[in-house]
Amino acid sequence: MSYVGVSVSLLLESSLRRARRIAQDQALIAHRRQLYAAGVARWVVRRELRAGRWQRTGRSTLALHNG
């Protein structure tokens, strides 16, 4: 599947790298606004949460790991 000439898997990979970069100095915890401001799409956040790869740690904060 592609989105305006860019594969979804490339968009996902790029978003996950940006998210990890943001959270690495914060014990892998990030606020949703930080992720969105860095260009991580809302669908990426929902996808990672549903898949169990990320966990909610508060109303707007996420642990970018599952354990």
N, C-alpha and C positions, 0 to 999 in steps of 0.2 A: 504494500500500500504506500502511496506517496502523497505528500501534501505540498502542492505547488512546486513540484520538481524535487523535493527533498524527502527521502524516505523517513517514515515514522521512527524506525529503529535508530537512525542517526540523530533525530531530534531528541529521542528518549535518552540516548547515551550522553549527548551533550548536556541535557538538563540534569542528569544524575551526577555528572562530573561537577557542574556548578554547585549543586546542592551539597555535595561532599566537601568541596572547597570552603564553602561558607561555614559549615558545621565543624570542621576539623579542629578549630581552636576553641570550640565551645562544647567539648565532650560529646560531639556528634548530636547536639541538640540545636534546633533552629526554629525560629518563629516563622509562621507561614508568610508574613509580610516580607521577611528577608528573602525567602525563596522566590516569591512572586517578583520582587524588585530585581532579582538577579536573572529573571527570565524563565524560571521554572514554571511551566504551565500548571494550571489547576488540575488538569486531567492526569498529569504525571503524579502529583501528590496523592490524588484519590486512588490511582492505580497501585502505588506502592503501599498505601495503607490497606487496601482491600486484599492485596497479595500477602500481607503479613510481614513484608520486608521492613516497613517503618511502623512505629507505634506513636500514638498520641500520648503526650506526657502532661498536657494541660489543654485548656480550651483552644489555644492557638499555637502551641508549641509541639514539636515533633522530635522524636528520637529517630535518627536516621540509621537505625539498626533494629533488630528484633529481640535483643536479649541482653 
